[in-house]
Amino acid sequence: MKLLITGAAGFIGSNFVYYWREHSPGDRLVCLDALTYAGNLNTLLPALAQPHVRFVQGDITNTALVDALFAAEDFDAVINFAAESFVDRSITHPDIFLRSNVLGTQVLLDACRTHGGVRFHQVSTDEVYGDLPLDRPELLFTEETPIRCSSPYSASKAGADLLALAYHRTYGLAVTVSRCSNNYGPFQFPEKLIPLMILKALDDAPLPVYGRGANIRDWLHVRDHCAALALILQKGTPGEVYNIGGRNERDNMTVVRSILHELGKPESLISYVTDRAGHDLRYGIDPAKMHRELGWLPETGFAEGIAATVRWYVENQSWWAAILDGSYRLTAIPA
Ligand SMILES: NC(=O)c1ccc[n+]([C@@H]2O[C@H](COP(=O)([O-])OP(=O)(O)OC[C@H]3O[C@@H](n4cnc5c(N)ncnc54)[C@H](O)[C@@H]3O)[C@@H](O)[C@H]2O)c1
């Protein structure tokens, strides 16, 4: 199989490259990434040293580049991770979110259409469903929950999802969409909650918690997410949406306390900061369809997953130090 993985130098995309290599080492993987500030070539270097893995630096909105790549590689499938992904940045710069997340997806879909016979999977987010109240734990997002976005980020992801599903209906393209909850694990850029808090705590610096830290997220270990995505690519039904969640709801304070506990640091490091505009209260996913139709279940409990994640950041200081000092942007693409 020849697979195009966009956004492969980001957090989930890179984990997916390693997951796929481990399970299907004979497949050819082409990793396409624009290497924005969130893309980190260092993460991919060990994979790029292996046979059948190619890296291309390029933007998914670049029609000519995408077309040439499809013509040269004759892909069987595309999995689209490439996106601007940080809600706070979407509040200050909505335009780049619309360009990469919506128009970039359209360029990829058109390439699949032009070149024919290419399976397309769109990696999306539970944020397209808006949020749930904090005091109704029985309410969960299903695939039928109406789209109700809160941020320019989630609106751009919803736009891409709807476009992908419309290409299935209009052109008969073999498209699936998955919507997952918050991921955590190795290689996550330290602007996101869990790595940010780990690095602050390691530095004995104040841990900035939005509002009172009451917002609830359904934490999904990135490896469980990759396993779910692989199943959807192989066995998912075109035209369908699949929700992927960890059944691991935790409020932000609990997550931050777990990190401090793992590192043996005091809770006095917690410092409350002004809440994000339009901050969603709670996300909770019902992943029953993934289990019923594809036999998937998350395997990583939160206690085990957060301990392993904290350990990973402690043991891989050179990976994140290169981000903090900016040198990760200087890594050359291997010949
Ligand atoms: N991280 C999460 O918890 C989470 C949860 C739900 C959904 N998602 C979705 O999963 C996908 C991957 O998320 P992530 O956390 O790995 O994001 P990330 O920000 O870590 O990585 C995104 C990658 O996409 C690349 N990229 C951005 N714009 C591009 C463009 N125009 N052309 C080519 N490459 C481009 C970046 O360089 C980066 O390597 C995204 O689509 C995101 O919306 C993430």
The ligand as an SDF file (V2000), in Angstrom:
LIG
                    3D

 44 48  0  0  0  0  0  0  0  0999 V2000
   -4.0340   17.1090   19.3350 N   0  0  0  0  0  0  0  0  0  0  0  0
   -5.2940   16.8300   19.6360 C   0  0  0  0  0  0  0  0  0  0  0  0
   -5.6260   16.6240   20.8020 O   0  0  0  0  0  0  0  0  0  0  0  0
   -6.3350   16.7440   18.5340 C   0  0  0  0  0  0  0  0  0  0  0  0
   -7.6460   16.4350   18.9190 C   0  0  0  0  0  0  0  0  0  0  0  0
   -8.6130   16.3310   17.9250 C   0  0  0  0  0  0  0  0  0  0  0  0
   -8.2670   16.4940   16.5940 C   0  0  0  0  0  0  0  0  0  0  0  0
   -6.9960   16.7960   16.2480 N   0  0  0  0  0  0  0  0  0  0  0  0
   -6.6850   16.9580   14.8200 C   0  0  0  0  0  0  0  0  0  0  0  0
   -5.6420   16.0480   14.5000 O   0  0  0  0  0  0  0  0  0  0  0  0
   -4.8020   16.5970   13.4960 C   0  0  0  0  0  0  0  0  0  0  0  0
   -3.3660   16.5640   13.9800 C   0  0  0  0  0  0  0  0  0  0  0  0
   -3.2830   17.3150   15.1920 O   0  0  0  0  0  0  0  0  0  0  0  0
   -1.9040   17.5300   15.9400 P   0  0  0  0  0  0  0  0  0  0  0  0
   -2.1990   17.7320   17.3650 O   0  0  0  0  0  0  0  0  0  0  0  0
   -0.9490   16.4920   15.5120 O   0  0  0  0  0  0  0  0  0  0  0  0
   -1.4790   18.9320   15.3110 O   0  0  0  0  0  0  0  0  0  0  0  0
   -0.0420   19.5890   15.2390 P   0  0  0  0  0  0  0  0  0  0  0  0
   -0.2890   21.0710   15.2690 O   0  0  0  0  0  0  0  0  0  0  0  0
    0.8890   18.9950   16.2270 O   0  0  0  0  0  0  0  0  0  0  0  0
    0.4990   19.1780   13.7920 O   0  0  0  0  0  0  0  0  0  0  0  0
   -0.0320   19.6980   12.6110 C   0  0  0  0  0  0  0  0  0  0  0  0
    0.9830   19.4410   11.5050 C   0  0  0  0  0  0  0  0  0  0  0  0
    0.4140   19.9180   10.2740 O   0  0  0  0  0  0  0  0  0  0  0  0
    1.3940   20.6650    9.5790 C   0  0  0  0  0  0  0  0  0  0  0  0
    0.6790   21.6640    8.7630 N   0  0  0  0  0  0  0  0  0  0  0  0
   -0.0740   22.7030    9.1880 C   0  0  0  0  0  0  0  0  0  0  0  0
   -0.5800   23.3650    8.1350 N   0  0  0  0  0  0  0  0  0  0  0  0
   -0.1490   22.7200    7.0240 C   0  0  0  0  0  0  0  0  0  0  0  0
   -0.3310   22.9230    5.6380 C   0  0  0  0  0  0  0  0  0  0  0  0
   -1.0660   23.9450    5.1760 N   0  0  0  0  0  0  0  0  0  0  0  0
    0.2580   22.0590    4.7690 N   0  0  0  0  0  0  0  0  0  0  0  0
    1.0130   21.0180    5.2210 C   0  0  0  0  0  0  0  0  0  0  0  0
    1.2380   20.7970    6.5280 N   0  0  0  0  0  0  0  0  0  0  0  0
    0.6630   21.6330    7.4110 C   0  0  0  0  0  0  0  0  0  0  0  0
    2.2570   21.3070   10.6550 C   0  0  0  0  0  0  0  0  0  0  0  0
    3.5500   21.6620   10.1500 O   0  0  0  0  0  0  0  0  0  0  0  0
    2.3100   20.1990   11.6930 C   0  0  0  0  0  0  0  0  0  0  0  0
    3.3920   19.3180   11.4470 O   0  0  0  0  0  0  0  0  0  0  0  0
   -5.3210   18.0050   13.2150 C   0  0  0  0  0  0  0  0  0  0  0  0
   -6.0980   17.9590   12.0540 O   0  0  0  0  0  0  0  0  0  0  0  0
   -6.1760   18.3270   14.4270 C   0  0  0  0  0  0  0  0  0  0  0  0
   -7.2310   19.2010   14.0800 O   0  0  0  0  0  0  0  0  0  0  0  0
   -6.0120   16.9320   17.1990 C   0  0  0  0  0  0  0  0  0  0  0  0
  1  2  1  0
  2  3  2  0
  2  4  1  0
  4  5  1  0
  4 44  2  0
  5  6  2  0
  6  7  1  0
  7  8  2  0
  8  9  1  0
  8 44  1  0
  9 10  1  0
  9 42  1  0
 10 11  1  0
 11 12  1  0
 11 40  1  0
 12 13  1  0
 13 14  1  0
 14 15  2  0
 14 16  1  0
 14 17  1  0
 17 18  1  0
 18 19  2  0
 18 20  1  0
 18 21  1  0
 21 22  1  0
 22 23  1  0
 23 24  1  0
 23 38  1  0
 24 25  1  0
 25 26  1  0
 25 36  1  0
 26 27  1  0
 26 35  1  0
 27 28  2  0
 28 29  1  0
 29 30  1  0
 29 35  2  0
 30 31  1  0
 30 32  2  0
 32 33  1  0
 33 34  2  0
 34 35  1  0
 36 37  1  0
 36 38  1  0
 38 39  1  0
 40 41  1  0
 40 42  1  0
 42 43  1  0
M  CHG  2   8   1  16  -1
M  END
$$$$
